[in-house]
Amino acid sequence: MREADGSVAGKSPARLRLTERAHAVVLPVLGPGGVAIDATVGAGRDTEFLAASGARVFGYDVQEEALSQARRRLAAAGLEESVTLIHAGHEDLERHLPAKLLGRVSAAMFNLGYLPGGDKSLVTVPGTTVRALTAASVWLKSGGVISVVAYRGHRGGADEYLAVRHLLDGWRTQGFSVRVEEGLVSTSPVLIAAKKA
Ligand SMILES: C[S@@+](CC[C@H](N)C(=O)[O-])C[C@H]1O[C@@H](n2cnc3c(N)ncnc32)[C@H](O)[C@@H]1O
């Protein structure tokens, strides 16, 4: 159960896992009639969270196994009707979004890396992640939020984090407020949240 202040099941925001913190930062901009993007569907936890808020969700993944898991999760929650699952890379984000949604997306979530228990070769990489984030920033509405959870512990993860960080730091001069939550250990995951003015 999520509370109005972003806490989950009685946990204070400070004690939430980073993926739960990502939910807490996008939650305030979600709601019925909203539109959300899950750029990395994986097992569908973030997709389910976005759909449960009442938003219409467009979810991308390159891995059919991930989409099957997500489909089962959404069906079990009775949320499949409000989600469009797209078997494609997020770098092709705009190709699959209805043109009328340009500038009307409330939130886009990027939970980077690979699917635990899935094909680890199907991992997000800097070039396509940066392309997808750039596209998402254009489709985002004023006041909308992009969240990124970046993992630095796997091969290539630290470079991807640096590429994302460089891109989003640059958004500060383009009217975004950008917040970074980083653990003390250099290999721990990082949450970056960017809100469009
Ligand atoms: C950490 S998992 C996502 C977890 C997920 N959000 C959840 O809630 O369960 C990362 C996912 O990104 C997917 N992925 C890798 N490259 C991608 C790309 N270019 N476009 C979209 N998804 C990609 C992987 O297949 C994997 O399922």
The ligand as a Tripos MOL2 file, in Angstrom:
@<TRIPOS>MOLECULE
LIG
   27    29     1     0     0
SMALL
NO_CHARGES

@<TRIPOS>ATOM
      1 C1         16.2150   -4.3480  -14.9920 C.3       1 LIG1
      2 S1         15.1620   -5.0120  -16.2180 S.3       1 LIG1
      3 C2         13.6830   -4.0630  -16.0130 C.3       1 LIG1
      4 C3         12.8840   -4.4100  -14.7770 C.3       1 LIG1
      5 C4         11.4520   -4.0070  -14.8760 C.3       1 LIG1
      6 N1         11.2390   -2.5960  -15.0820 N.3       1 LIG1
      7 C5         10.5750   -4.5580  -13.7830 C.2       1 LIG1
      8 O1          9.8610   -3.7630  -13.1310 O.co2     1 LIG1
      9 O2         10.5520   -5.7640  -13.5830 O.co2     1 LIG1
     10 C6         15.8150   -4.3090  -17.7180 C.3       1 LIG1
     11 C7         15.0590   -4.7420  -18.9740 C.3       1 LIG1
     12 O3         15.5130   -3.9290  -20.0580 O.3       1 LIG1
     13 C8         15.3570   -4.6890  -21.2330 C.3       1 LIG1
     14 N2         16.1010   -4.0400  -22.3270 N.ar      1 LIG1
     15 C9         17.4020   -4.1810  -22.6860 C.ar      1 LIG1
     16 N3         17.6790   -3.3990  -23.7520 N.ar      1 LIG1
     17 C10        16.5190   -2.7350  -24.0670 C.ar      1 LIG1
     18 C11        16.1520   -1.7870  -25.0730 C.ar      1 LIG1
     19 N4         17.0390   -1.3330  -25.9670 N.pl3     1 LIG1
     20 N5         14.8820   -1.3560  -25.1010 N.ar      1 LIG1
     21 C12        13.9570   -1.8110  -24.2010 C.ar      1 LIG1
     22 N6         14.2400   -2.7140  -23.2350 N.ar      1 LIG1
     23 C13        15.5100   -3.1610  -23.1660 C.ar      1 LIG1
     24 C14        15.8400   -6.0760  -20.8330 C.3       1 LIG1
     25 O4         15.3550   -7.0520  -21.7140 O.3       1 LIG1
     26 C15        15.2750   -6.2000  -19.4040 C.3       1 LIG1
     27 O5         14.0550   -6.8890  -19.4090 O.3       1 LIG1
@<TRIPOS>BOND
     1     1     2 1
     2     2     3 1
     3     2    10 1
     4     3     4 1
     5     4     5 1
     6     5     6 1
     7     5     7 1
     8     7     8 2
     9     7     9 1
    10    10    11 1
    11    11    12 1
    12    11    26 1
    13    12    13 1
    14    13    14 1
    15    13    24 1
    16    14    15 ar
    17    14    23 ar
    18    15    16 ar
    19    16    17 ar
    20    17    18 ar
    21    17    23 ar
    22    18    19 1
    23    18    20 ar
    24    20    21 ar
    25    21    22 ar
    26    22    23 ar
    27    24    25 1
    28    24    26 1
    29    26    27 1
@<TRIPOS>SUBSTRUCTURE
     1 LIG1         1 GROUP 0 **** ****
